[in-house]
């Protein structure tokens, strides 16, 4: 493993890593490898090496590396500009880069510490330690547009329509129904409840007839028969 | 060992996760917290003194009985246990930044690392090493992350105070003073 190559005939160096964790990592590597004073980075040289390295490693399409390359080139150009007469006012364009490099190097140092610590700890096992189950992704959701419309319809249907009712008291006419049933029985010996009620009976008519029939059956004037639940109700003279 | 120490040993043995002093206090209602702590220490000393293959370790969430480090390779080679997978450098760098800067947003982590950390944050969160601890007040109210007890446990620490102090690190933000070379 390891990629070895030469950049810049002036001073050869070797890159030993397969990959870097980012542009700052690579830049820091270039600087430390050549023992460059971080407070006085020769930007022109380092920028060229950086560009050559990302090309050699095939990293030159990664936006993060290109971003860093552009920054280095900008600093290189800024350093070429004439400095103001008063040196006090001059701000080193490399200052921000140095700050970020040092900040990053500090994180790298902590990272090495964390790594060593985690290695130490991983050598101690609790009772019955099992490797964690790999997490499975939730299965993809299958959805049909027709199902959505059906769901919308169901919701719309379940919304009650506000309806205003005028409640009219209408007493049941059990006596009238009793008379009608007895008259009916004089013409036919047996009949169906549906025949008695006729087409489209009102709720009050049905209830009146039913109560009259139950009362007549109780006193033995009629006999009621229903073959099956919710079936037609047969009525016969008793 | 007195009875409380024996009870604590039994409880730690039967539990699959660390037990805190508060958990252990439930074993004996009459014992004070100091007495429970003494019993815990007694158990730990017993393990050390009579040469056990396990030791009592204080971890983030409490106490746990762990195998001794010196046996790790042997029992792993015998396929009796599997060593946990190591974290990638990218994951460790991200954890390091979050550990020191928490609560911290994604943008700050990316600024320091110089790369996008979307995927790393997600996998660290899935592994329970970091968690969302709040939202920034700034534009877009970005999520803020912090490290978890699982993170501390992974490192064998009891608190983030045990992380190296930044001023103790060999590299500090001492620009423009000359920087000593780090030993590689």
Contacts between the chains, C-beta under 8 A, distances in Angstrom:
chain1	res1	chain2	res2	distance
A	21	B	89	4.8
A	21	B	90	5.1
A	21	B	93	5.9
A	21	B	113	7.3
A	21	B	115	7.2
A	22	B	90	8.0
A	22	B	113	5.5
A	22	B	114	4.5
A	22	B	115	3.9
A	23	B	114	5.0
A	23	B	115	7.2
A	24	B	113	7.0
A	24	B	114	4.1
A	25	B	114	7.9
A	32	B	181	8.0
A	32	B	182	7.4
A	32	B	184	7.3
A	35	B	181	7.1
A	37	B	178	6.9
A	37	B	179	7.9
A	38	B	175	7.9
A	38	B	179	5.4
A	39	B	175	6.3
A	39	B	176	5.2
A	39	B	177	7.6
A	39	B	178	6.2
A	39	B	179	6.9
A	64	B	114	6.1
A	64	B	115	4.7
A	64	B	116	6.9
A	68	B	114	6.7
A	95	B	175	7.3
A	98	B	175	5.3
A	98	B	176	7.9
A	99	B	173	7.0
A	99	B	175	6.3
A	100	B	112	7.6
A	100	B	114	7.4
A	102	B	171	6.2
A	102	B	172	7.7
A	102	B	173	5.5
A	102	B	174	7.7
A	102	B	175	6.2
A	102	B	179	7.2
A	103	B	112	5.9
A	103	B	173	6.6
A	104	B	112	6.3
A	104	B	113	7.2
A	104	B	114	7.0
A	105	B	171	4.7
A	105	B	182	7.4
A	106	B	166	6.8
A	106	B	169	5.7
A	106	B	171	5.0
A	106	B	172	6.9
A	106	B	173	7.3
A	107	B	93	5.8
A	107	B	96	5.2
A	107	B	97	5.7
A	107	B	112	6.1
A	107	B	113	7.4
A	108	B	93	7.2
A	109	B	169	5.1
A	109	B	170	6.5
A	109	B	171	5.8
A	109	B	182	7.3
A	110	B	96	4.2
A	110	B	99	7.6
A	110	B	100	6.9
A	110	B	163	7.2
A	110	B	164	6.6
A	110	B	169	7.0
A	111	B	89	6.8
A	111	B	92	4.6
A	111	B	93	5.0
A	111	B	95	8.0
A	111	B	96	4.8
A	113	B	163	7.9
A	113	B	164	5.6
A	114	B	92	5.3
A	114	B	95	6.4
A	114	B	96	5.7
A	114	B	99	7.8
A	114	B	155	6.4
A	115	B	86	7.7
A	115	B	87	7.7
A	115	B	92	5.7
A	117	B	155	4.4
A	117	B	156	6.5
A	117	B	157	7.3
A	118	B	86	7.1
A	118	B	87	6.7
A	118	B	92	7.8
A	118	B	154	5.6
A	118	B	155	5.6
A	119	B	86	7.4
A	120	B	69	6.9
A	120	B	156	6.5
A	121	B	153	7.8
A	121	B	154	6.4
A	121	B	155	5.8
A	121	B	156	3.7
A	122	B	72	7.7
A	122	B	83	5.4
A	122	B	84	5.2
A	122	B	86	7.6
A	123	B	69	4.4
A	123	B	72	3.3
A	123	B	73	7.6
A	123	B	83	7.5
A	124	B	57	6.9
A	124	B	66	4.0
A	124	B	67	5.6
A	124	B	68	7.1
A	124	B	69	5.6
A	124	B	72	6.8
A	124	B	156	7.4
A	125	B	66	6.4
A	125	B	67	4.6
A	125	B	72	7.4
A	125	B	75	7.3
A	125	B	81	5.1
A	126	B	16	7.5
A	126	B	64	5.6
A	126	B	65	7.0
A	126	B	66	5.7
A	127	B	13	6.5
A	127	B	16	7.3
A	127	B	65	6.3
A	128	B	16	6.3
A	129	B	81	5.9
A	131	B	82	4.9
A	131	B	84	7.1
A	135	B	126	6.5
